[in-house]
């Protein structure tokens, strides 16, 4: 008697989650370029100190030892954590409004965003839970390197596949 009830409850939960997910996807696709750009956090956490030309070169000029101070610790990590999915939304918007989009490059940007969020969570957890800050610094460096690479790839992606959006993209991220 209890088993059919659990099956019905589980099925209802799955259907409601699927409806919620579809509604979220529809909202995300209905957003304009300006509404997505307005969600970006500003770059006041030190990205300019880490990479010389952070939109065009992915070379990180900081060691794992001093990355924590350069990105202002948790502030920079959290900004990267919050910006990475928004940058993917920008890439998705550019892909929807562009021509001949490289799907592999778009998937690479999504993968980079996931890696950034994972590295940030690991760095924050190690910073809070560990007496040594070495692990947190290493993961912070990894997050910064991936973020820098993602910015370069996103800049190239928008420049190549959606040139009309490129000037407003530069205004938003620079």
C-alpha positions as CSV (number, residue, x, y, z in Angstrom):
1,X,0.0,0.0,0.0
2,X,2.8,2.4,0.8
3,X,4.9,1.6,-2.2
4,X,2.4,2.9,-4.8
5,X,2.0,6.1,-2.8
6,X,5.7,6.6,-2.8
7,X,5.8,6.1,-6.5
8,X,3.1,8.6,-7.1
9,X,4.8,11.2,-4.9
10,X,8.1,10.6,-6.6
11,X,6.5,10.9,-10.1
12,X,4.8,14.1,-9.0
13,X,8.1,15.6,-7.7
14,X,9.8,14.7,-11.0
15,X,7.1,16.2,-13.1
16,X,7.1,19.4,-11.0
17,X,10.8,19.7,-11.2
18,X,10.7,19.3,-15.0
19,X,8.1,22.0,-15.2
20,X,10.2,24.3,-13.0
21,X,13.3,23.6,-15.1
22,X,11.5,24.4,-18.4
23,X,10.2,27.6,-16.9
24,X,13.7,28.7,-15.8
25,X,15.0,27.9,-19.3
26,X,12.3,29.9,-21.0
27,X,13.0,32.9,-18.7
28,X,16.7,32.6,-19.4
29,X,16.2,32.6,-23.1
30,X,13.8,35.5,-23.0
31,X,16.5,37.8,-21.4
32,X,17.9,40.6,-23.4
33,X,21.7,41.3,-23.8
34,X,21.5,44.3,-21.5
35,X,19.7,42.4,-18.7
36,X,22.4,39.6,-18.8
37,X,25.2,42.2,-18.8
38,X,23.7,44.0,-15.9
39,X,24.1,40.9,-13.8
40,X,27.9,40.9,-14.1
41,X,29.9,41.8,-11.1
42,X,32.4,44.5,-11.6
43,X,36.1,43.7,-12.0
44,X,37.2,45.6,-8.8
45,X,38.8,42.5,-7.3
46,X,42.1,42.6,-9.1
47,X,41.8,40.8,-12.4
48,X,43.9,43.5,-14.0
49,X,46.8,42.7,-11.6
50,X,46.7,39.1,-12.5
51,X,46.7,39.3,-16.3
52,X,48.2,42.0,-18.3
53,X,45.5,42.1,-21.0
54,X,42.9,39.8,-19.5
55,X,40.6,39.9,-22.5
56,X,43.2,38.9,-25.1
57,X,45.9,36.9,-23.2
58,X,45.3,34.1,-20.8
59,X,48.8,34.3,-19.3
60,X,48.4,34.6,-15.5
61,X,51.2,36.7,-14.0
62,X,50.9,35.6,-10.4
63,X,52.1,32.6,-8.5
64,X,49.9,30.4,-6.2
65,X,51.6,32.1,-3.2
66,X,50.5,35.6,-3.9
67,X,47.2,35.0,-5.8
68,X,45.1,35.3,-2.6
69,X,46.2,38.8,-1.9
70,X,46.0,39.9,-5.6
71,X,42.4,38.8,-6.0
72,X,41.4,40.2,-2.5
73,X,40.7,36.7,-1.2
74,X,37.1,35.6,-0.9
75,X,35.9,38.7,-2.7
76,X,37.6,37.8,-6.0
77,X,36.7,34.2,-5.7
78,X,33.1,35.0,-5.2
79,X,33.1,37.4,-8.1
80,X,34.5,34.7,-10.4
81,X,31.9,32.2,-9.0
82,X,29.0,34.6,-9.7
83,X,30.3,35.8,-13.1
84,X,31.1,32.5,-14.7
85,X,27.5,31.3,-15.4
86,X,26.6,34.8,-16.5
87,X,29.5,34.7,-19.0
88,X,28.1,31.4,-20.3
89,X,24.7,33.2,-20.7
90,X,26.4,35.9,-22.8
91,X,28.0,33.2,-24.9
92,X,24.6,31.5,-25.4
93,X,23.0,34.8,-26.3
94,X,25.8,35.5,-28.8
95,X,25.4,31.9,-30.2
96,X,21.6,32.3,-30.6
97,X,22.1,35.6,-32.4
98,X,25.2,34.7,-34.4
99,X,25.9,32.7,-37.5
100,X,28.0,29.6,-38.0
101,X,28.7,29.1,-34.3
102,X,31.4,26.7,-33.2
103,X,29.6,24.4,-30.8
104,X,32.8,22.9,-29.4
105,X,34.0,26.3,-28.4
106,X,30.6,27.0,-26.7
107,X,30.9,23.7,-24.8
108,X,34.4,24.6,-23.8
109,X,33.1,27.8,-22.3
110,X,30.5,25.9,-20.3
111,X,33.1,23.5,-19.1
112,X,35.4,26.3,-18.0
113,X,32.5,27.9,-16.1
114,X,31.9,24.6,-14.3
115,X,35.7,24.2,-13.5
116,X,35.8,27.8,-12.1
117,X,32.9,27.2,-9.8
118,X,34.3,23.9,-8.6
119,X,37.8,25.4,-7.9
120,X,36.2,28.4,-6.1
121,X,34.2,26.1,-3.9
122,X,37.2,24.0,-3.1
123,X,39.4,27.1,-2.4
124,X,36.7,28.6,-0.1
125,X,36.2,25.3,1.7
126,X,40.0,24.8,2.2
127,X,40.3,28.4,3.4
128,X,37.6,28.0,6.0
129,X,38.3,24.4,7.1
130,X,42.1,24.2,6.9
131,X,44.8,25.7,9.1
132,X,47.1,25.9,6.0
133,X,46.2,28.2,3.2
134,X,48.3,26.4,0.6
135,X,45.5,24.3,-0.7
136,X,43.2,27.3,-0.9
137,X,45.9,29.3,-2.8
138,X,46.5,26.5,-5.3
139,X,42.7,26.2,-6.0
140,X,42.4,30.0,-6.2
141,X,45.3,30.0,-8.7
142,X,43.6,27.3,-10.7
143,X,40.3,29.2,-10.7
144,X,42.1,32.4,-11.8
145,X,43.9,30.7,-14.6
146,X,40.7,29.1,-15.8
147,X,38.8,32.4,-15.5
148,X,41.4,34.2,-17.5
149,X,41.3,31.5,-20.2
150,X,37.5,31.7,-20.3
151,X,37.6,35.5,-20.7
152,X,40.0,35.2,-23.7
153,X,37.9,32.4,-25.3
154,X,34.7,34.3,-24.7
155,X,36.2,37.5,-26.2
156,X,37.3,35.5,-29.3
157,X,33.9,33.8,-29.5
158,X,31.8,37.0,-29.4
159,X,34.3,38.8,-31.7
160,X,34.1,36.0,-34.3
161,X,30.4,34.9,-34.2
162,X,28.5,38.0,-33.0
163,X,30.4,41.1,-34.0
164,X,27.4,43.4,-33.4
165,X,27.5,42.6,-29.7
166,X,31.3,43.0,-29.3
167,X,31.4,46.7,-28.4
168,X,28.8,46.4,-25.7
169,X,30.6,43.2,-24.4
170,X,33.9,45.2,-24.1
171,X,32.1,47.9,-22.2
172,X,30.6,45.4,-19.8
173,X,33.7,43.4,-19.0
174,X,36.5,45.9,-19.3
